[in-house]
Amino acid sequence: MGKLAGLEEYLAEKYNISVFDNAVDSRKQWAMHVHNNSIIKGVIKENLRYDIKIISKNPDEEVIPKIDIKLVYPDAISDSVGPLLNGDKKVKALGLQPISAPAKRYHVKNKSLFPLMKERKLVFFTLLEGEVVRGIIAGFSRYEITLHMKGGVPVTILRHSIYDLRDKNSRCYLKSYQETRRDWEKSPLYGISDG
């Protein structure tokens, strides 16, 4: 049985890294798209297991459940991010809420993400409330996927907020579809020995 060259090493190095740890270390203001189509801006003070603590408009710390966060990026690039986000009206009309049970989420396998990232393929993520984020995968971890949008603008998608993932040919990369299609086996990375 073959494997993807470099995937195990990548996961060992990057899988437990979180954008929220980087945000805490930065001490700068971040923008977070949360459910109900809101954007919260603030300095992220602490990355807890299921929540984050931020200081936003008032001086008191606010606790935000991570399950409510869909997209995060440094506030300094907000003016660049906004125009690059599109929407899918059909998905928005579904009125989807955060999905608490991991088994019921729309999963994307690491085996699918890794070749897409290495081959720098243009992809389209649709989030639960219909936002469409277009770009090239720059990295991923257990709970997050970082995308470089047009002009290299970096945003991080929380994996629990994904509704769909497709390439420019409309090929679906959700786990439910890839269980039978196994597109990672078509990658030039598949079956190559690291030795």
C-alpha positions in Angstrom: 0.0 0.0 0.0 1.4 3.4 -1.0 1.7 6.6 0.9 2.2 10.3 0.3 5.8 11.2 0.4 6.4 13.8 3.1 2.9 13.7 4.7 4.0 12.0 8.0 6.9 14.4 8.4 4.7 17.4 7.7 2.1 16.2 10.3 4.8 15.6 12.9 6.1 19.1 12.5 2.9 21.1 11.9 -0.2 19.2 13.1 -0.3 20.7 16.6 0.5 24.3 15.7 -2.4 26.8 16.2 -3.1 30.2 14.6 -4.4 31.2 18.1 -1.0 30.6 19.7 0.6 32.7 17.0 -2.0 35.4 17.6 -1.4 35.4 21.4 2.4 35.8 20.7 1.8 38.6 18.2 0.0 40.9 20.8 -1.7 42.5 17.8 -5.4 42.8 16.9 -7.0 40.0 15.0 -10.3 39.7 13.0 -12.5 36.7 13.5 -15.5 35.8 11.4 -18.0 34.2 13.8 -21.4 32.6 13.2 -24.4 34.9 12.6 -22.2 36.7 10.0 -20.4 38.9 12.5 -16.8 39.9 12.7 -15.1 40.3 16.1 -11.9 42.2 16.4 -9.6 42.1 19.4 -6.3 41.2 20.9 -6.2 37.4 21.6 -5.0 37.0 25.2 -5.2 33.3 25.7 -5.7 30.1 23.6 -7.8 27.7 25.7 -8.8 24.2 24.7 -12.3 25.0 23.5 -12.3 28.8 23.7 -10.2 31.9 23.2 -10.0 34.9 25.5 -9.8 38.3 23.8 -9.9 42.0 24.6 -12.0 43.8 22.1 -13.9 47.1 22.5 -14.2 47.0 26.2 -11.2 46.5 28.5 -12.7 43.3 30.0 -11.7 39.9 28.6 -14.3 38.1 26.5 -14.5 34.4 26.0 -15.4 33.1 22.5 -16.0 29.4 21.9 -13.8 28.2 19.0 -16.8 26.4 17.5 -18.3 29.8 16.7 -15.2 31.0 14.8 -15.0 30.3 11.1 -12.2 32.5 9.8 -9.3 34.4 11.4 -6.6 36.8 10.2 -4.6 39.8 11.4 -6.8 42.9 11.6 -4.1 44.8 9.7 -5.0 43.0 6.5 -8.8 43.3 6.9 -9.2 45.8 4.1 -7.5 43.3 1.8 -9.6 40.3 2.9 -13.1 41.7 2.6 -13.1 42.2 -1.1 -11.7 38.7 -1.7 -14.6 36.9 0.1 -17.5 35.8 -2.0 -20.7 34.1 -1.0 -22.9 31.1 -2.0 -26.5 32.2 -1.6 -27.8 28.6 -1.7 -25.6 27.5 1.2 -26.4 30.7 3.1 -30.1 30.0 2.7 -29.7 26.6 4.5 -29.3 28.5 7.7 -26.6 26.2 9.0 -25.3 26.5 12.6 -22.0 25.4 14.1 -21.8 21.6 14.2 -20.9 20.5 17.7 -20.5 16.8 17.1 -17.3 16.1 15.2 -18.7 13.0 13.5 -21.4 15.2 11.8 -19.0 17.8 10.4 -17.9 18.1 6.7 -14.4 16.6 7.0 -11.4 17.0 4.7 -8.7 14.3 4.9 -5.1 15.2 5.5 -4.4 13.0 2.5 -6.5 15.3 0.4 -5.1 18.5 1.7 -1.4 17.6 1.5 -1.2 17.1 -2.3 -3.4 20.2 -2.9 -1.0 22.2 -0.8 2.2 20.7 -2.4 0.9 21.1 -5.9 -0.3 24.6 -5.2 -3.8 24.0 -6.7 -6.4 26.7 -6.6 -9.2 25.7 -4.2 -12.5 27.0 -3.1 -13.6 26.5 0.5 -17.3 27.1 1.2 -18.0 27.8 4.9 -21.2 26.8 6.8 -22.8 30.3 6.3 -22.0 30.4 2.6 -18.7 32.4 2.6 -16.5 31.2 -0.3 -12.7 31.5 0.4 -10.6 31.1 -2.7 -6.8 30.6 -2.7 -3.9 28.2 -2.4 -3.4 26.1 0.7 -0.3 27.3 2.6 -0.5 25.0 5.5 -2.8 23.0 7.8 -3.0 21.6 11.3 -5.4 19.5 13.3 -8.0 22.2 13.5 -7.1 24.8 10.9 -6.2 25.4 7.3 -4.3 28.5 6.2 -5.0 29.8 2.7 -3.2 32.4 0.7 -5.8 34.3 -1.2 -5.2 36.6 -4.2 -2.0 38.6 -3.7 -0.8 36.2 -1.0 -3.3 37.5 1.5 -3.3 34.9 4.4 -6.4 33.7 6.2 -7.0 30.7 8.4 -10.1 28.7 8.2 -11.3 26.6 11.2 -11.8 23.1 9.9 -15.1 22.7 11.8 -16.6 25.6 9.8 -16.1 23.9 6.4 -19.2 23.0 4.3 -17.4 22.2 1.0 -14.0 22.1 -0.7 -13.6 22.1 -4.5 -10.9 22.7 -7.0 -11.3 24.9 -10.1 -12.8 22.0 -12.0 -15.5 21.6 -9.3 -13.9 18.4 -8.0 -15.1 17.7 -4.4 -12.4 17.0 -1.8 -14.7 16.3 1.2 -13.9 13.0 3.0 -17.4 11.6 2.1 -16.6 12.0 -1.6 -12.9 11.1 -1.5 -13.5 7.8 0.4 -14.3 6.3 -3.0 -12.5 8.7 -5.4 -9.1 8.7 -3.5 -7.6 11.5 -5.6 -4.5 11.6 -3.4 -3.5 8.3 -5.1 -3.3 10.2 -8.4 -0.8 12.7 -7.0 2.8 12.5 -8.1 3.6 12.3 -4.4 1.8 9.1 -3.9 3.8 5.9 -3.7 7.2 7.6 -3.6 9.6 6.2 -1.0 11.2 8.7 1.3 14.3 6.4 1.6 
